[in-house]
Amino acid sequence: MMLHAGDRQTHPPAVLGDSPAGPGREGGAGGLARPSDARGLGAAADVKQRYGDASILKGSRVVFNIAGNKYRLVARINYPYRVVYVRFIGTHAEYDQIAAETI
């Protein structure tokens, strides 16, 4: 499944919150999809501290590796409002075909 900016998902945001260990357990990006978790994301340094393998890009973009880097999630974070916008979800190969800093 590939999701691009502008696509709408109507089901609950469980992609990041679930892992083989169970919902909300550490896995993938560790449950960033839970609204209460966005409270601790006041700056890019907070994201890097919490998700060590996340890549911080220009334009408030962050790349999260999911399932051992099999999938990638690109998010734009509005730090002052602590809002996370998912801009792309796809395989690593699909990620290589996009411009993560501008999507």
CNS distance restraints for C-alpha pairs under 8 A (distance, minus, plus):
assign (resid   1 and name CA) (resid  89 and name CA) 7.60 0.50 0.50
assign (resid   1 and name CA) (resid  90 and name CA) 6.14 0.50 0.50
assign (resid   1 and name CA) (resid  91 and name CA) 7.94 0.50 0.50
assign (resid   2 and name CA) (resid  88 and name CA) 7.23 0.50 0.50
assign (resid   2 and name CA) (resid  89 and name CA) 5.52 0.50 0.50
assign (resid   2 and name CA) (resid  90 and name CA) 4.50 0.50 0.50
assign (resid   2 and name CA) (resid  91 and name CA) 7.43 0.50 0.50
assign (resid   2 and name CA) (resid  94 and name CA) 7.67 0.50 0.50
assign (resid   3 and name CA) (resid   7 and name CA) 6.39 0.50 0.50
assign (resid   3 and name CA) (resid  87 and name CA) 7.62 0.50 0.50
assign (resid   3 and name CA) (resid  88 and name CA) 5.21 0.50 0.50
assign (resid   3 and name CA) (resid  89 and name CA) 5.02 0.50 0.50
assign (resid   3 and name CA) (resid  90 and name CA) 6.53 0.50 0.50
assign (resid   4 and name CA) (resid  87 and name CA) 5.88 0.50 0.50
assign (resid   4 and name CA) (resid  88 and name CA) 4.72 0.50 0.50
assign (resid   4 and name CA) (resid  89 and name CA) 6.96 0.50 0.50
assign (resid   4 and name CA) (resid 103 and name CA) 7.94 0.50 0.50
assign (resid   5 and name CA) (resid  86 and name CA) 7.30 0.50 0.50
assign (resid   5 and name CA) (resid  87 and name CA) 4.56 0.50 0.50
assign (resid   5 and name CA) (resid  88 and name CA) 6.11 0.50 0.50
assign (resid   5 and name CA) (resid 103 and name CA) 6.71 0.50 0.50
assign (resid   6 and name CA) (resid  87 and name CA) 7.84 0.50 0.50
assign (resid  13 and name CA) (resid  17 and name CA) 7.48 0.50 0.50
assign (resid  13 and name CA) (resid  33 and name CA) 5.85 0.50 0.50
assign (resid  13 and name CA) (resid  34 and name CA) 7.90 0.50 0.50
assign (resid  14 and name CA) (resid  18 and name CA) 5.76 0.50 0.50
assign (resid  14 and name CA) (resid  23 and name CA) 7.96 0.50 0.50
assign (resid  14 and name CA) (resid  33 and name CA) 6.64 0.50 0.50
assign (resid  15 and name CA) (resid  33 and name CA) 7.50 0.50 0.50
assign (resid  16 and name CA) (resid  27 and name CA) 7.84 0.50 0.50
assign (resid  16 and name CA) (resid  28 and name CA) 6.13 0.50 0.50
assign (resid  16 and name CA) (resid  29 and name CA) 5.62 0.50 0.50
assign (resid  16 and name CA) (resid  30 and name CA) 6.32 0.50 0.50
assign (resid  16 and name CA) (resid  31 and name CA) 5.00 0.50 0.50
assign (resid  16 and name CA) (resid  32 and name CA) 5.93 0.50 0.50
assign (resid  16 and name CA) (resid  33 and name CA) 5.65 0.50 0.50
assign (resid  16 and name CA) (resid  66 and name CA) 7.93 0.50 0.50
assign (resid  17 and name CA) (resid  23 and name CA) 5.90 0.50 0.50
assign (resid  17 and name CA) (resid  24 and name CA) 4.66 0.50 0.50
assign (resid  17 and name CA) (resid  25 and name CA) 7.12 0.50 0.50
assign (resid  17 and name CA) (resid  27 and name CA) 7.90 0.50 0.50
assign (resid  17 and name CA) (resid  28 and name CA) 7.99 0.50 0.50
assign (resid  17 and name CA) (resid  29 and name CA) 7.59 0.50 0.50
assign (resid  17 and name CA) (resid  30 and name CA) 6.14 0.50 0.50
assign (resid  17 and name CA) (resid  31 and name CA) 3.55 0.50 0.50
assign (resid  17 and name CA) (resid  32 and name CA) 6.28 0.50 0.50
assign (resid  17 and name CA) (resid  33 and name CA) 5.61 0.50 0.50
assign (resid  17 and name CA) (resid  34 and name CA) 6.74 0.50 0.50
assign (resid  18 and name CA) (resid  22 and name CA) 5.85 0.50 0.50
assign (resid  18 and name CA) (resid  23 and name CA) 4.10 0.50 0.50
assign (resid  18 and name CA) (resid  24 and name CA) 5.27 0.50 0.50
assign (resid  18 and name CA) (resid  25 and name CA) 6.57 0.50 0.50
assign (resid  18 and name CA) (resid  27 and name CA) 7.13 0.50 0.50
assign (resid  18 and name CA) (resid  28 and name CA) 7.98 0.50 0.50
assign (resid  18 and name CA) (resid  30 and name CA) 7.87 0.50 0.50
assign (resid  18 and name CA) (resid  31 and name CA) 6.76 0.50 0.50
assign (resid  19 and name CA) (resid  23 and name CA) 6.06 0.50 0.50
assign (resid  19 and name CA) (resid  24 and name CA) 7.18 0.50 0.50
assign (resid  19 and name CA) (resid  25 and name CA) 6.28 0.50 0.50
assign (resid  19 and name CA) (resid  26 and name CA) 6.91 0.50 0.50
assign (resid  19 and name CA) (resid  27 and name CA) 5.03 0.50 0.50
assign (resid  19 and name CA) (resid  28 and name CA) 6.77 0.50 0.50
assign (resid  20 and name CA) (resid  27 and name CA) 7.53 0.50 0.50
assign (resid  21 and name CA) (resid  25 and name CA) 6.13 0.50 0.50
assign (resid  21 and name CA) (resid  26 and name CA) 7.60 0.50 0.50
assign (resid  21 and name CA) (resid  27 and name CA) 7.54 0.50 0.50
assign (resid  24 and name CA) (resid  30 and name CA) 6.97 0.50 0.50
assign (resid  24 and name CA) (resid  31 and name CA) 5.29 0.50 0.50
assign (resid  25 and name CA) (resid  30 and name CA) 6.48 0.50 0.50
assign (resid  25 and name CA) (resid  31 and name CA) 6.99 0.50 0.50
assign (resid  26 and name CA) (resid  30 and name CA) 4.45 0.50 0.50
assign (resid  26 and name CA) (resid  31 and name CA) 6.98 0.50 0.50
assign (resid  27 and name CA) (resid  31 and name CA) 7.63 0.50 0.50
assign (resid  27 and name CA) (resid  66 and name CA) 7.71 0.50 0.50
assign (resid  27 and name CA) (resid  67 and name CA) 7.45 0.50 0.50
assign (resid  28 and name CA) (resid  64 and name CA) 7.83 0.50 0.50
assign (resid  28 and name CA) (resid  65 and name CA) 6.56 0.50 0.50
assign (resid  28 and name CA) (resid  66 and name CA) 4.23 0.50 0.50
assign (resid  28 and name CA) (resid  67 and name CA) 5.50 0.50 0.50
assign (resid  28 and name CA) (resid  68 and name CA) 7.45 0.50 0.50
assign (resid  29 and name CA) (resid  51 and name CA) 6.64 0.50 0.50
assign (resid  29 and name CA) (resid  64 and name CA) 6.24 0.50 0.50
assign (resid  29 and name CA) (resid  65 and name CA) 6.92 0.50 0.50
assign (resid  29 and name CA) (resid  66 and name CA) 6.33 0.50 0.50
assign (resid  30 and name CA) (resid  51 and name CA) 7.77 0.50 0.50
assign (resid  31 and name CA) (resid  37 and name CA) 7.54 0.50 0.50
assign (resid  32 and name CA) (resid  37 and name CA) 5.87 0.50 0.50
assign (resid  32 and name CA) (resid  38 and name CA) 6.91 0.50 0.50
assign (resid  33 and name CA) (resid  37 and name CA) 7.42 0.50 0.50
assign (resid  34 and name CA) (resid  38 and name CA) 7.39 0.50 0.50
assign (resid  35 and name CA) (resid  39 and name CA) 7.75 0.50 0.50
assign (resid  37 and name CA) (resid  41 and name CA) 7.72 0.50 0.50
assign (resid  38 and name CA) (resid  82 and name CA) 5.62 0.50 0.50
assign (resid  38 and name CA) (resid  83 and name CA) 6.81 0.50 0.50
assign (resid  38 and name CA) (resid  84 and name CA) 7.45 0.50 0.50
assign (resid  39 and name CA) (resid  82 and name CA) 6.22 0.50 0.50
assign (resid  40 and name CA) (resid  46 and name CA) 6.99 0.50 0.50
assign (resid  41 and name CA) (resid  46 and name CA) 5.46 0.50 0.50
assign (resid  41 and name CA) (resid  47 and name CA) 5.97 0.50 0.50
assign (resid  41 and name CA) (resid  79 and name CA) 6.60 0.50 0.50
assign (resid  41 and name CA) (resid  82 and name CA) 6.22 0.50 0.50
assign (resid  42 and name CA) (resid  46 and name CA) 6.41 0.50 0.50
assign (resid  42 and name CA) (resid  79 and name CA) 5.23 0.50 0.50
assign (resid  42 and name CA) (resid  80 and name CA) 6.65 0.50 0.50
assign (resid  42 and name CA) (resid  82 and name CA) 6.58 0.50 0.50
assign (resid  43 and name CA) (resid  47 and name CA) 6.84 0.50 0.50
assign (resid  43 and name CA) (resid  79 and name CA) 5.85 0.50 0.50
assign (resid  44 and name CA) (resid  48 and name CA) 6.30 0.50 0.50
assign (resid  44 and name CA) (resid  56 and name CA) 6.87 0.50 0.50
assign (resid  44 and name CA) (resid  60 and name CA) 7.76 0.50 0.50
assign (resid  45 and name CA) (resid  49 and name CA) 6.04 0.50 0.50
assign (resid  46 and name CA) (resid  50 and name CA) 6.12 0.50 0.50
assign (resid  47 and name CA) (resid  51 and name CA) 5.79 0.50 0.50
assign (resid  47 and name CA) (resid  52 and name CA) 7.80 0.50 0.50
assign (resid  47 and name CA) (resid  54 and name CA) 7.47 0.50 0.50
assign (resid  48 and name CA) (resid  52 and name CA) 5.07 0.50 0.50
assign (resid  48 and name CA) (resid  53 and name CA) 7.37 0.50 0.50
assign (resid  48 and name CA) (resid  54 and name CA) 6.09 0.50 0.50
assign (resid  48 and name CA) (resid  55 and name CA) 7.55 0.50 0.50
assign (resid  48 and name CA) (resid  56 and name CA) 7.45 0.50 0.50
assign (resid  53 and name CA) (resid  64 and name CA) 7.10 0.50 0.50
assign (resid  53 and name CA) (resid  65 and name CA) 6.96 0.50 0.50
assign (resid  54 and name CA) (resid  62 and name CA) 6.57 0.50 0.50
assign (resid  54 and name CA) (resid  63 and name CA) 5.55 0.50 0.50
assign (resid  54 and name CA) (resid  64 and name CA) 4.79 0.50 0.50
assign (resid  54 and name CA) (resid  65 and name CA) 6.65 0.50 0.50
assign (resid  55 and name CA) (resid  62 and name CA) 5.58 0.50 0.50
assign (resid  55 and name CA) (resid  63 and name CA) 5.01 0.50 0.50
assign (resid  55 and name CA) (resid  64 and name CA) 6.70 0.50 0.50
assign (resid  56 and name CA) (resid  60 and name CA) 7.61 0.50 0.50
assign (resid  56 and name CA) (resid  61 and name CA) 6.29 0.50 0.50
assign (resid  56 and name CA) (resid  62 and name CA) 4.70 0.50 0.50
assign (resid  56 and name CA) (resid  63 and name CA) 6.61 0.50 0.50
assign (resid  57 and name CA) (resid  61 and name CA) 5.04 0.50 0.50
assign (resid  57 and name CA) (resid  62 and name CA) 5.69 0.50 0.50
assign (resid  57 and name CA) (resid  63 and name CA) 7.55 0.50 0.50
assign (resid  57 and name CA) (resid 101 and name CA) 6.24 0.50 0.50
assign (resid  58 and name CA) (resid 101 and name CA) 5.88 0.50 0.50
assign (resid  59 and name CA) (resid  76 and name CA) 7.51 0.50 0.50
assign (resid  59 and name CA) (resid 101 and name CA) 6.31 0.50 0.50
assign (resid  59 and name CA) (resid 102 and name CA) 7.39 0.50 0.50
assign (resid  60 and name CA) (resid  76 and name CA) 5.41 0.50 0.50
assign (resid  60 and name CA) (resid  77 and name CA) 5.57 0.50 0.50
assign (resid  60 and name CA) (resid  78 and name CA) 7.09 0.50 0.50
assign (resid  61 and name CA) (resid  74 and name CA) 6.70 0.50 0.50
assign (resid  61 and name CA) (resid  75 and name CA) 5.52 0.50 0.50
assign (resid  61 and name CA) (resid  76 and name CA) 4.37 0.50 0.50
assign (resid  61 and name CA) (resid  77 and name CA) 6.40 0.50 0.50
assign (resid  61 and name CA) (resid 100 and name CA) 7.53 0.50 0.50
assign (resid  61 and name CA) (resid 101 and name CA) 6.29 0.50 0.50
assign (resid  62 and name CA) (resid  74 and name CA) 5.70 0.50 0.50
assign (resid  62 and name CA) (resid  75 and name CA) 5.32 0.50 0.50
assign (resid  62 and name CA) (resid  76 and name CA) 6.34 0.50 0.50
assign (resid  62 and name CA) (resid  77 and name CA) 7.52 0.50 0.50
assign (resid  63 and name CA) (resid  72 and name CA) 6.63 0.50 0.50
assign (resid  63 and name CA) (resid  73 and name CA) 5.62 0.50 0.50
assign (resid  63 and name CA) (resid  74 and name CA) 4.56 0.50 0.50
assign (resid  63 and name CA) (resid  75 and name CA) 6.50 0.50 0.50
assign (resid  63 and name CA) (resid 100 and name CA) 7.95 0.50 0.50
assign (resid  64 and name CA) (resid  72 and name CA) 5.70 0.50 0.50
assign (resid  64 and name CA) (resid  73 and name CA) 5.11 0.50 0.50
assign (resid  64 and name CA) (resid  74 and name CA) 6.45 0.50 0.50
assign (resid  65 and name CA) (resid  69 and name CA) 4.68 0.50 0.50
assign (resid  65 and name CA) (resid  70 and name CA) 7.35 0.50 0.50
assign (resid  65 and name CA) (resid  71 and name CA) 6.11 0.50 0.50
assign (resid  65 and name CA) (resid  72 and name CA) 4.90 0.50 0.50
assign (resid  65 and name CA) (resid  73 and name CA) 6.64 0.50 0.50
assign (resid  66 and name CA) (resid  70 and name CA) 6.26 0.50 0.50
assign (resid  66 and name CA) (resid  71 and name CA) 4.99 0.50 0.50
assign (resid  66 and name CA) (resid  72 and name CA) 5.77 0.50 0.50
assign (resid  66 and name CA) (resid  73 and name CA) 7.32 0.50 0.50
assign (resid  67 and name CA) (resid  71 and name CA) 6.30 0.50 0.50
assign (resid  69 and name CA) (resid  92 and name CA) 6.93 0.50 0.50
assign (resid  70 and name CA) (resid  91 and name CA) 5.96 0.50 0.50
assign (resid  70 and name CA) (resid  92 and name CA) 5.68 0.50 0.50
assign (resid  71 and name CA) (resid  89 and name CA) 7.29 0.50 0.50
assign (resid  71 and name CA) (resid  90 and name CA) 5.60 0.50 0.50
assign (resid  71 and name CA) (resid  91 and name CA) 4.22 0.50 0.50
assign (resid  71 and name CA) (resid  92 and name CA) 5.16 0.50 0.50
assign (resid  72 and name CA) (resid  88 and name CA) 7.86 0.50 0.50
assign (resid  72 and name CA) (resid  89 and name CA) 5.86 0.50 0.50
assign (resid  72 and name CA) (resid  90 and name CA) 5.67 0.50 0.50
assign (resid  72 and name CA) (resid  91 and name CA) 5.98 0.50 0.50
assign (resid  72 and name CA) (resid  92 and name CA) 5.83 0.50 0.50
assign (resid  72 and name CA) (resid  95 and name CA) 6.60 0.50 0.50
assign (resid  73 and name CA) (resid  86 and name CA) 7.30 0.50 0.50
assign (resid  73 and name CA) (resid  87 and name CA) 7.63 0.50 0.50
assign (resid  73 and name CA) (resid  88 and name CA) 5.60 0.50 0.50
assign (resid  73 and name CA) (resid  89 and name CA) 4.52 0.50 0.50
assign (resid  73 and name CA) (resid  90 and name CA) 6.74 0.50 0.50
assign (resid  74 and name CA) (resid  86 and name CA) 6.19 0.50 0.50
assign (resid  74 and name CA) (resid  87 and name CA) 5.47 0.50 0.50
assign (resid  74 and name CA) (resid  88 and name CA) 5.02 0.50 0.50
assign (resid  74 and name CA) (resid  89 and name CA) 6.54 0.50 0.50
assign (resid  74 and name CA) (resid 100 and name CA) 6.70 0.50 0.50
assign (resid  75 and name CA) (resid  84 and name CA) 6.42 0.50 0.50
assign (resid  75 and name CA) (resid  85 and name CA) 5.40 0.50 0.50
assign (resid  75 and name CA) (resid  86 and name CA) 4.38 0.50 0.50
assign (resid  75 and name CA) (resid  87 and name CA) 5.19 0.50 0.50
assign (resid  75 and name CA) (resid  88 and name CA) 6.97 0.50 0.50
assign (resid  76 and name CA) (resid  84 and name CA) 5.95 0.50 0.50
assign (resid  76 and name CA) (resid  85 and name CA) 5.09 0.50 0.50
assign (resid  76 and name CA) (resid  86 and name CA) 6.45 0.50 0.50
assign (resid  76 and name CA) (resid  87 and name CA) 6.67 0.50 0.50
assign (resid  77 and name CA) (resid  82 and name CA) 6.90 0.50 0.50
assign (resid  77 and name CA) (resid  83 and name CA) 5.80 0.50 0.50
assign (resid  77 and name CA) (resid  84 and name CA) 4.58 0.50 0.50
assign (resid  77 and name CA) (resid  85 and name CA) 6.16 0.50 0.50
assign (resid  78 and name CA) (resid  82 and name CA) 5.57 0.50 0.50
assign (resid  78 and name CA) (resid  83 and name CA) 5.15 0.50 0.50
assign (resid  78 and name CA) (resid  84 and name CA) 6.41 0.50 0.50
assign (resid  78 and name CA) (resid  85 and name CA) 7.96 0.50 0.50
assign (resid  79 and name CA) (resid  83 and name CA) 6.72 0.50 0.50
assign (resid  87 and name CA) (resid 103 and name CA) 6.34 0.50 0.50
assign (resid  88 and name CA) (resid 103 and name CA) 7.55 0.50 0.50
assign (resid  90 and name CA) (resid  94 and name CA) 5.78 0.50 0.50
assign (resid  90 and name CA) (resid  95 and name CA) 6.22 0.50 0.50
assign (resid  91 and name CA) (resid  95 and name CA) 6.16 0.50 0.50
assign (resid  92 and name CA) (resid  96 and name CA) 6.36 0.50 0.50
assign (resid  93 and name CA) (resid  97 and name CA) 7.03 0.50 0.50
assign (resid  94 and name CA) (resid  98 and name CA) 7.14 0.50 0.50
assign (resid  95 and name CA) (resid 100 and name CA) 7.67 0.50 0.50
assign (resid  98 and name CA) (resid 103 and name CA) 7.35 0.50 0.50
assign (resid  99 and name CA) (resid 103 and name CA) 5.98 0.50 0.50
